[in-house]
Amino acid sequence: MALTRVQVQHIAELAKLKLTAEETERMTQQLSAILDYAARLQELDTAAIPPTASVVPLHNVLRADVIQPSLPPSAVLANAPDKDDGGEFFRVKAILKE
């Protein structure tokens, strides 16, 4: 399916792209080639192939839930840009006004 320059310019406008004349010509050729390839794929007989959402079998990879000691607050807050006076909590700017 050969696209025209006008169609490519319209697509570029929809995508908010500013293409030069050279880019428009190149995109016309490249997009037409992509559409030709997609048309060739449509010719394949896929009637005997069941629809699939994924080509690899799905399985969950879960790790064991093991309780471990956490970091001490001083290590967690070591690089904090702002913390409370006691050094136990992050201090963040308020995002909601009262």
C-alpha positions as CSV (number, residue, x, y, z in Angstrom):
1,M,0.0,0.0,0.0
2,A,1.7,3.1,-1.2
3,L,1.1,6.2,0.9
4,T,1.1,9.7,-0.6
5,R,3.1,12.6,0.6
6,V,-0.2,14.3,1.7
7,Q,-1.1,11.2,3.9
8,V,2.4,11.2,5.5
9,Q,2.1,14.9,6.2
10,H,-1.3,14.4,7.8
11,I,0.1,11.6,10.0
12,A,3.0,13.8,10.9
13,E,0.6,16.6,11.9
14,L,-1.4,14.2,14.0
15,A,1.8,13.1,15.8
16,K,2.8,16.8,16.1
17,L,6.0,16.2,14.1
18,K,7.5,18.8,11.8
19,L,9.1,17.0,8.9
20,T,11.3,18.5,6.2
21,A,10.7,17.7,2.6
22,E,13.5,15.1,2.7
23,E,12.0,13.5,5.8
24,T,8.6,13.4,4.3
25,E,9.9,11.6,1.2
26,R,11.8,9.1,3.4
27,M,8.9,8.5,5.7
28,T,6.6,8.0,2.6
29,Q,8.8,5.2,1.4
30,Q,9.4,3.7,4.8
31,L,5.8,3.7,6.0
32,S,4.7,2.3,2.6
33,A,7.2,-0.5,3.0
34,I,5.9,-1.2,6.5
35,L,2.3,-1.3,5.3
36,D,3.3,-3.6,2.4
37,Y,4.9,-6.0,4.9
38,A,1.8,-6.0,7.1
39,A,-0.3,-6.8,4.1
40,R,1.9,-9.8,3.3
41,L,1.4,-11.0,6.9
42,Q,-2.4,-10.8,6.4
43,E,-2.1,-13.3,3.6
44,L,-0.9,-16.0,6.0
45,D,-3.4,-18.8,6.8
46,T,-3.7,-18.7,10.5
47,A,-7.1,-20.6,10.8
48,A,-5.5,-23.6,12.5
49,I,-3.6,-21.5,15.0
50,P,-5.4,-20.8,18.2
51,P,-5.4,-17.2,19.5
52,T,-2.8,-16.6,22.2
53,A,-2.0,-13.7,24.4
54,S,1.5,-14.8,25.0
55,V,3.9,-17.1,23.1
56,V,5.6,-18.4,26.3
57,P,3.9,-20.3,29.1
58,L,2.9,-18.1,32.0
59,H,3.9,-18.9,35.5
60,N,4.5,-16.8,38.6
61,V,7.9,-16.6,40.1
62,L,7.5,-16.2,43.8
63,R,10.1,-16.1,46.5
64,A,9.6,-17.4,50.0
65,D,8.3,-14.8,52.4
66,V,11.0,-14.8,55.0
67,I,11.1,-12.3,57.9
68,Q,14.4,-10.5,58.0
69,P,15.7,-7.6,60.1
70,S,15.3,-4.2,58.5
71,L,17.8,-1.4,58.3
72,P,18.2,0.8,61.4
73,P,16.5,4.2,61.1
74,S,19.9,6.0,61.1
75,A,21.0,4.0,58.0
76,V,17.8,4.7,56.2
77,L,17.8,8.4,57.0
78,A,21.5,8.9,56.4
79,N,21.0,10.5,52.9
80,A,17.6,12.0,53.6
81,P,17.5,15.7,52.5
82,D,15.4,16.6,55.5
83,K,14.4,14.6,58.7
84,D,12.6,15.4,61.9
85,D,14.6,16.7,64.9
86,G,14.8,13.3,66.5
87,G,16.2,11.8,63.3
88,E,13.6,9.0,63.1
89,F,11.3,10.3,60.3
90,F,11.5,11.8,56.8
91,R,10.3,15.3,56.6
92,V,8.5,16.3,53.4
93,K,6.8,19.4,52.2
94,A,3.0,19.6,52.6
95,I,1.2,19.1,49.3
96,L,-2.3,19.8,50.6
97,K,-3.4,23.1,52.1
98,E,-5.7,23.2,55.1
